Amino acid sequence: MAAELVRGQNHPLSQMRLEIRVAAGKPVVAAATLGDEHGRIHGVAWVAHPGTPTLPGLEVSKQAAADHRLAVDLDAMPEAVHRVSVLLALPLGGDGPARFGAVAAPFVAVTGLDGTEVASYTITGLDAESAVVALELYRRQGAWKVRAVGQGYAGGLAELLTDQGLPQATHLAGGINEAVAHGLARSVAAPPPRTPDADRTRQTATPALGPEGSGSTTQGASGAVAPQPTSPYGAQGTPGAVAPQSGYDGGAAAVNPPAGDQHAAGPIDYSHPRRQTGAPPQPAPTAPSAPPGQPVRPVAGDATGWSMEERLYNQVWGMFEDLARTMAAYRSAVDFADSRMGKELDQALSDPRSRIGGQGDAAREAAQAKHAQLVDQARAALDRDLDQLTAECEVVEPALPPAFAGWDNPVWHGYRVPMEIPMALRLGDLHLPESPELRIPMLVRLPLERGLWIDSGGAESLDGSFTDSHELRRLALDTAVAHAARLLAVYPAGEFAVHVIDPAGSAAQALVPLVHTGVLAAPPAVGAAGVTDVLTRLTQRVDLAQMAVRGGAADSLPPGLDTAEQLLIVNDFPHGFDDRAVTQLRYLADEGPSVGVHLMMVADREDAAGYGPLLDPLWRSLMRLTPLPDDHLADPWVGHAWTYEPSRVPPGSHVLRQVLTEVATARTKHR
C-alpha cells in the first residue's frame, strides 16, 4: 500500500530501481544532488540538473516542465553516496510565477518501474520560496528510505545549494537557469486561449530541430515544456525513441476544456510545429484554402526537410508524437477523475452518520456525476485529436515511398531499384489500445544500428487466443523474409547482401522467395559445417573492416572483400551451434553493425535457455519484433506500451516475388 507522507516522515524502500514523478501544475526545474553520510555535496559533479542530466544511477529531466519523471537506480549509486535529494525550482526570467505560494502545491511520488506507487508527498505550506528540497532518498544501515522534506528557500537554487555545502552554488545555479532558459527558447510555445468558435491548430515552434536532435523539447500535457528522452527502440530513430515536440493541447482541455471547444468549427491547420519553422530551400507543400467553417484537408509532406522523403519521415514522427501526447493527456485526465472521485467519496463517507440515509447516496451520486463529466470531456478531446490524426494518416499513407510503405501500398507495383539508400525503413505499425484502428508506421533509421530478433516463442496473443508453436515459427519466418526482402529492395543494386543459416533446413518453404529469385549471396547454410563456414567468413570481414577503419586505411581492404552491407538470418538457434559458434554470433551482434554486418535472429529464447545468462547480452542487443501483434514496445517519454504489428505481405499477393525479381535483375546488370 502506498504511503502518503507528511513533512519529516520517512518510509522504507523495497525496490532499488525507482521513478520519482513530479506534478507541479506550472513549469518547474527538477534537479537532484548526491550527498555523503553527512549530506554534503562534494562538487558540481554531484549535481544532476538540466545542463548535466545524467549521473551514475540518476537521470533528471533536461527541461522545465509541469510534470517530470526522474529515474533512480540505487544499486548503481557510488558507495560514497548516502543521500539523494530531489530539488524543485521555479525557472527565472520568464512570465511564470516567481514563488511557490502562487502555484498549486507540488506533488511528488516515488514509484516502481511498473508505475506502482510506493510513497507520495504533497508539498504544502510554501509561500515566498522559489526553490525547495522536495524529498530525499537516504541510506541507513544498508537499507534505503525516502523522507518527505519540503524545505523551501526564498533565495532560489543558489541559496539551496549553498545550504547543502556546495562552494560553487551561485555559479552552478546561474548555469542551471541559463540552460533552462536556452531550452525554453527552443521549445513549443503554450497554446493561446481559445474562444468557443476558435479552431484547433497545431502551434508553431521556434526552431525546426531534426527528429533526433539532442536537447529538443516537447510541450507537456498541461501546456508546459517537457524533456525529450532517447528512443526506446535504439539510436536509429524509431518512433518512441524520441518524443519531439507536438502542438496538441489535449492535456489541459482533457480535464477542463473551454466551453464549446469540443465541437470547434473553422479550418483545421494540420501543420506540425517542426514542420513550419526553419524551412530549407525546398518548401513543403501547403494546404489549399477552404471556405470558412470547412476544415482544410491535410497535406502529405508538410514537415520541414530537404527532400520529400525527409519531409514525410518527419511527418510520420509528428503523427507518432501527437498520438502519444494526446493519449497521455487522456489517460492522465481519467486518472485524475478516478482519484478525485475516490477522495470525494472518502471525505463524504468518513463520518459514520452520513452513511445512513440519503446523505451518503447524494454524496456518492454527486461524485460519480463529476467523474462522468470529467471523463466525457477528456474523451471528447481525445476523439477530436484522433479524428484529425486519422485524416492525416489517410493522406500520408498513400504518399509514402517504398521504404516507408506497407506491402499493401500500390507504390510497390511501380517499384524500381533505388539509386540511393533511404533515410529509414518501415518494420511494421504501432498503435494504442484506445485507438487500435489508427496505425502509425514504425520507422528505423538506416543503416541499422541494432540487429533484429524475430521472436518465435509461444505467447498469448492480445485477443486472448493462442497460436501453436509450428504456426508461430512459420509466421516468424515469413516476417523475417518480408523484412529481408524490404532491406534488399531499398538498397541500390549490389549494396546489400543476405546470408542465411538454417542448420536443419526447416525454413526451406519460407525461404522460397529469396532462394528462387536468386537474391541470396549463397544458398542457405545447413548443418554444423555450414554454420561454422558462414560465421567464420563474416567475423573475418568484421575484423578486417574494423582494423582498416581504426588504422585510417579504409581504402586498403583486400580486393575480394565484399564491401556491401551484410545481413545474416539465423534460424533454429541454437541448433547446430557449438560454443565457438555462439561466441562468434555474439561478436557479430556487438561489433557487426558498426562495419555493416547485421544480424536477424529467428529464435525462441527458451530454446537457448540451457546457456543460462550467457546469452542475455545477445538478446538485449537485438530489437525484439514479434510475428503477431504484441504490446512489448515501451515508451519512456509518456510511459505508453505501444502495440507492434508486423508488416505482412497480403495473402495471395505476388508483390514480394515481383520486387525480389526486380532486385535480382538489377543485381545482374550491376555485375
N, C-alpha and C positions, 0 to 999 in steps of 0.2 A: 504494500500500500504506500502511495506517495506521501511524503511528509510535507506539510505546509509550515514553513519555518517563520519564526519571528526574529527580530534583531537579536543577535547574540546566540541563538540556538544552533546546535550542530546536529548532524545526522551521519551515521556510518555509510560508507560506500562499499558495496559488494562487487562492483564492476570496475575494471581498470580502464576500459575504453568508453568514453562518455561524449555526449554533446551538451553544450551549455547554450540554451536558447534564450534569446532576449527579445522582448516585445516592449517597445517604448512609446509607440504612437507617433513620435516625431523622429527625424533622423538623429541618431547619436553615433558617436565613435566608440567602438568596442576595442579594448586592448587588454593585455594581461601581463603581469610581472611574475618572475620567478624569484623566490626568496630562500635564504638558507634557514637553519634551525632557529635563528633569531628574527626571521622575517626581513632581513636586509637584502637589498639588491646589490649585486657586485659590479654592475656596469650596464651600459646601454645594451650589451649583448644579451642581457637577461630580461629584456622587454620585448614583447610581441605587439606590434602595432601596424596600422595600415601601410607604413613605409617598409616594414620588415615583418610580414605576417606569419612567418613560419619559424619556429624554434623546435628543438628536439621534443617530441611528444606534445606539441601545441601548435595550433593554427587558428588565427583570428581572421576577421573579415578585412578586405582591402579598402573598404569604403564606408562612409557614414550611411546608415540605413535605419529604418524604423524597426526592422527585425534582423536578428543575427543568429548564426549558428557557429559556435566555436567548437572545434574538435580537440579533444584531450585524450592522450594515451599516457596514463600514469606509469605504466610499466616502462615506457621509453624515457621517462624523466631521468636526468643525471642524478647520481647519488647525492650530490651536494644540495639538490633542490628538495626542500621540505615544505614549501608553500607556493601555491599558485593563486594569485589574486586577480579577480576579474574586475576591470575598470570600465566605467561608462563616462563619457564626457560629451557635452554639447559642442558641436562644431562652431568655430569662431568665424566672424566676418560675413556671415550670411544673413538672410532675412528671418531665420528661425529664432526661437526663444533663447534667451541668454541665461536662464536659470531654470532648474528643475521644478521650482514651485509653480511655473507657468504651464507645465505639461502634466499629463496623466502620470500616475505613479508607475515607474518602470517595473516590469515583471520579468523575473529570471527563473529558469527551470533547468535542473540537471536531469538529463535523460540518458537511457541506454541507446545503443546504436539502432535498436528496433523502435525507438520512439517512446518506450515505456518510461514514464516519469518517475524519478527517484525522489527528488525534493524540489520544492519551489519556494520562492520568496518574492513578495511584493514590497518594493522599497518605498515606504511611506515616510512622511514627516520631513521631506526635503523642501527647502524654500529658496534661499539665495544661492545655493550651491550650483556650480556648473560642472563639477566632476564628482564621482562617487565610487568608492570601492563597494561593489555590489555584494560579492561573496568571495570566499576563499576556500580552496581545497588544501588541506594540510595533512602531513604525515605525523602520526603519533604512535610510537611503539610498533612500527612496522605496518600499521594499518592507516588507510586514508579515510578522512572525514570531510564533510562540507559544512561550513559555518556561514550563516547569514550575517553580513557585516553592516552595510548601509551607511558607512561613514562618508559624509559629504564634505566638499571643500569649495568655499566661495572663490578661492584663487585659481580654480581650474586645475588642469593637469600638472602645471608647474608646481603648485603647492602640494598636490597629492604625491607626486614623485619625490619631491624634497622630503616629505614626511616619511617616506619609505627608505630614505637614506641614499638616494641617488645623487652624486655630486653634480652631474651634468643635467639636472632635472629641467632647468629653464631652456637650455639648448635643445634637449630632446623634445620637450613639449612644443616648442616652435616648429621643429621638423615634422612632428606628427600633424599639427594643424596645417602646415604647408602642403603635406602630402594629401590630406583630406580635401583642402581647397582645390588642389590641382586635379584631383579626381572628380570633384563636383563640376569643374569647368568642362569635363569631357562627358558628363552624364546626361541622361534624358531629363528634360525639364518636367516638372509636375504638370499634369493636365490642367488647363484653365477651367474655372467654374462654367457649368453648362446651364443654359436656360431650358425650359421644358421643350422648346422646339429645336434645340441645337442638335446637330448631327454628331455622331460618334466617330471620331477620327483618330488615326494614329499620329501622335505628336512627332515633331521633327527634332532630331538630336543635333547636338552642336557639331561634332566631327564625325566622319564616317570611318569607323575602325573595321579592320578585316575580321572575318569570322573567328580568327584565333588570335587577335591582337591582345597582347598582355595588358593588364590593368584596365580593361574596359569594364563598364558597369551596367547595371540594369535597374530599372525602376521597380521597387518592391510593390507588394500588393496594396500598401497604404499610400502610395504616391511617393515614397521615399526611395533613396538610392541604395541598392543592394549590391554586394560583390558578385563578380563573375568567377566561378571556380573553373577548374580544368575539367575536361571531358571525362565522364565515366567510361567512355569507350576508347580510351587511349589517346595518344597525341595526334592522331590522324584527323581529328575534326569531325567525329561522328556526332550527330545531334545528341544533345545531352551532355557533351563534353563541355561545352561551353554553354553559357547562358547569356548571350549578348542581349543588348537592350531591346525592349519591346515597348510599344506605346499604349498598350491596353491599360485601362484604369479599372479593370474589373474588381480589384480588391476593395477599393473604397465604395464603389457602387454596390458591391455584393451585399454589404452589411446595411447600408443606408443610402440608397441611390436617390438622386434628386427626383422630385415629383415629375411624373410624366416621362422619365428618361427611358423606361422600358420600351416604349413604342416611339422612340425619337424618329422624326421624319427628316427629310433633307438628303442631299447627296452623301454618299459614303466615300471617304478618301482611303484607299487601300495602300497608300504609300507607307512603307516601314520606316522607322526613324533612321536606320542605317542606309536606307535606300534613297535618301533625299539630300544628304549633305556631302560635300567634298566630291562632287561628281567628276569622274575622269573625262578625258576628251570625248569618249563615245557616250552620249547621253542616253539614259534609259527611256524607253517609250513612256508616254504619259497617257492617262486615261482620257477619253473624249468627254467633253462637257455633256451634261444631261439637263433636261428641263427640271425646274425646281420641284422638289417633292419626290423625284425618282432617283434611286441610287445609281452611281456610276459603276459600270462593270469593272472588276479588277483587270489588271493587265499583267501578262506573263513577262517577267524580266524587268520589273520596275525597281529593282535594287541597284545599288551602285556597282560598278565593275568595268573593267577594260574590255570585256567581251560579253556577248550574250550568255555564254556558258558560265562565266563568273557571276553575272547578274542573277541567273537562275539558281546557281548554287547559294548565293546569299539570300535569295528569296525563300528557298526551302528552309534555310536556317531561321529566317524570320518567322515562318509558319510554325516551326517547332517551338521557338521561344514563346510565341504568342499563345499557343495551346498550353504549354507548360505553365505559363504565368496565369492565364485566366482560370485554369483548373485549380491551381494553388489557391487563388483568391476564393473560388467557390468552396473548396474544402475547408479553408480557414473560416469562412463565414458560417458554414454548417457547424463546425466545431464550436465556434463562438455561441451560436444559437443553442446547441446542446448544453454547453457549460452554463449559460445564463439561465436556462430553464431549470437545470438541476439546482443551482444556487437559490433561485427564487422559490422553488418547492421546499428546499430545506429550511429556508428562512420562514416561510409561511407556516410550515407544519412543525416548527421546533417547539411551539407552545402546545402542550397536550390539549388545551381547551379548544384549539382551532381544529383539532382532528375530528371532532364530533359536530354533527350538524352541517349546515350549508356553508359555513365559512371556509372550511377546508376545500370543499368541492369548488367553490367560487375561485379560490386562490389557484387551484390546480387548472381550472379552465382558462383563467387569465394567463397563466404561464404558458400553457400549451398554445393559446392563440398568438402570443408574442413569438413563440418559437416558429409556428407555422408561417407567420408573416415574414420573419427574417429569412427563413429557408426559401419561401416563394420569391422574395426579392433577389436572393442570391441565384436561384435557378433562372430567373428572367434575365439577369445579366449574363449568366453562362450561355443560355440559349442564343442570346443576341450575338455573343462573340463566336459561338460555334457556327452560326449561320454565315457570318462574314468569312470565317476561315474555310467553310465548305465551298462558298462561292469562289474563293481564291484558288482552292485546290482544283476546282473544275476547269479553270483556265490554265493553270500551271502544268498539270499533269500531261496534257496533250502536247505541250510545247517543249518538253524535256528532251535533251539529246539522248542517244542510246545509252551512254554510260550512266545516266540518271534515271532512265525509263524502266518501267516494268516490262516483263516479257510479253504482256498483252498489249503493249503500246504499238500502234501502227508504224511508228518510226523505224521499227526493226525490219519492216518489209522493204524499205528502201535503203537498207544498210550497205555501207561501203567501208572497207578497212580505212581507218583514220591515218592521217599523216603525223599527228602529234598525240602525246599522252594527255588524257583529260585531267582535270583537277581532282576528280573524285569518282567513286564507284558506288552504285547502289547495291546494298546487300539485303534489302528487304524493306519492310514498313514498320512504323511504330504507331501505337495508338494507346488510349487510356480507357479504363472500364466505363467511364461516364459517357464516352463518345466513341464506341467501337467502330462506327461507320466512317469516322474521319481519320484517314491514314496519312501519315507524314513519311516521305521517303527517308530511309536511313542511309546516309551517305558517309563514306570513309574516304579520307584523302589518299591520293596516290603519289608516289609508290607506298605500298603497305608498310607500316612500321611495326605491326604485330602480325603474328601468324593467326590462322583461323582454326577453331575446333568445332566441328560439326558433331554435336553430342548425340550419339545413337543409343544412349542408355534409356531404359524404360522409365517413364514418368507419367503421372496422371495429367491429362490434358485439362485445359481451362474449363471445358464444359463438363468435367467430371468423368468422361469416358476414358477407356484405356485402349492403347494400341499394342498389339502383340509384338514381341521382340523382333520377329522376322520382318514384319511390315515396317517397323520403325527403322530398322537398318536399311531397308530398301529406300525409304524416304530420305534418310540421311545421305545415302549415296547419290540419289537423284539431286538433292540440294547441292552437294559438293560438285557434281558435274555441271550444274547450272552456274555456280559461282566461277568455276574454272573456265567455262565457255565464255562468260561475260568478260573475264580478265583477258582472255585471248582476243576477244572481239574489240576491246577498247584500246589495245596497244597497236602501234604501227607494225607492219609485216616484219617478222624476224626479230622483234624486240622483246618477245615473251615466249618462254618455253615451259612446257608442262611435263613433269615426270610422275609416274605412278608406281607405288609399291603395293602390291596385292599378293601377299605371300601364299595364300591358299586358293587364289583365283576365284574367290566368292563374289567379286564385283564385276565379273565379266559382262553380265547382262546390262548393268547400269552404265558401264564404260563404252558401250557400243557406239554412241555418237562421237566420242573422242577418238576411238580406235578406227572406225570405218572411214572417217573423213581424213584421217592421216595427220591430225594436228599435234599428236604427241611427239615428243622428242625421240622416244624409243618405245617399243612395246612395253606394256606393264611388266614390272619385275616380279617374279614369283619365286617362292622358296627362299630358304635362308641365304643361298648364294646370291640370289638376285638382290635381296635386302642389303647384303654387305657391299655388293658392287655399286649400287646407286648411292648409298650413304658415303662410301669412300670417295667417289668422284665429286660429290657435292661438297663434302668437308674440305677436300683438297682445293676446290675452287674458292671456297671462303678463305682458306689460309692464304692462297696466292693473292687474292684481291686485297685482303687486309694488309699484307706485307707491302704491296705496291702502293696502297693509299698512305700508310704510315711512313713509308720511305720517300714519299713525294715522287714516285716513279710510276704513276698510273698508266703511262704510255708504253711501259716496258713489259707488259704481260706476255706470256707465251703466245705465239701465233695461233695455236689451235684452241685457245681458251674461248669459250662462248661467253661473250660479254652481255648477252641479253639477260633480262630479268628471268629468274627461275622460280617455278612453283613445284613443290613436291607434295603430292597427295599420298597420304599413308592410310591404308585400310587395314582392318583387322588387327590393330595394335593391341597387345604385344606379341601376337602370334608370329613366329619366325624371327623374333628379335632376341639376341643374346645380350649379355651385359655390355659388351663393347658397342653394339648397335644402339642400345638405349643411350649410352653416353654420347654417341655421335648425333643422335636425334636431339638431345638436349642442347648440344653445341649449336646445331643448325637453328634451333628455335631462339637461342640467345644472341648469337652472333650473325646469323644469316641475313636478317633484314637490312642491316647497315651496308651490306655489299650486294644487295639484290637477290638474295636467296630466301624464299618464303616457304612456310610450312602450312599445310592444310591437313589436319588430323580428322579422320572419320573414325571415332572411337567411343567406347563406353568406358568411363573411368573405373567402373567396378571390375572390368576385365583385367585391369592392371593393378588391382588392389594388393596383389602379392608383393609389389615393390615397396609398399608402405609409403612413408613420407618422402622417399627418394624422388618421386615424380611430381610432388606438389609444386615445385618451381616451374615445371613444364606446363602444367595446366594453368597456373596463374599467368604465365607469359602469353598465353593464347587468348584471343577473343572468342568467347563461347557463343555459338549460334545453335539454334535448335531447328529440327526439321518440321516441328509442329509449333503453333502459336504458344508462346511462353512469356511469363511476366518476370523474367530474371534480370532484366537490364535496369540497374539502379541509377537514379539521377540525383547527385548530391546537391544540386542547386536548389531544388524545391522539394526534394525528398520523394519524388514520384517513383513508382515501379512501372516502367514502360513495358507494354506487351510488344514483343518482337514477333513478326510474322515473316517467314522466308519468302523470297521472290521466286515463285514457281512458274514453270512453263505451263500454259493452259493445256488441259487434257486434249489429246488428239492433234495438237498443233505441231507443225513441221518447222517452226521458226528456228529452233535450236540447230537442227541439221542444216538449214539453209545458211545460217550465219557461220557455222563452222566450215561449211563448204567454201564460202566466200573467203574465210581466213586461210584455208588450205591453198586455194587458187592464188591468192596474193602472195603467200609464202613461196610458192613455186616460182612465180615471176620474180620475186625478190632475189632468189638464189641465182 
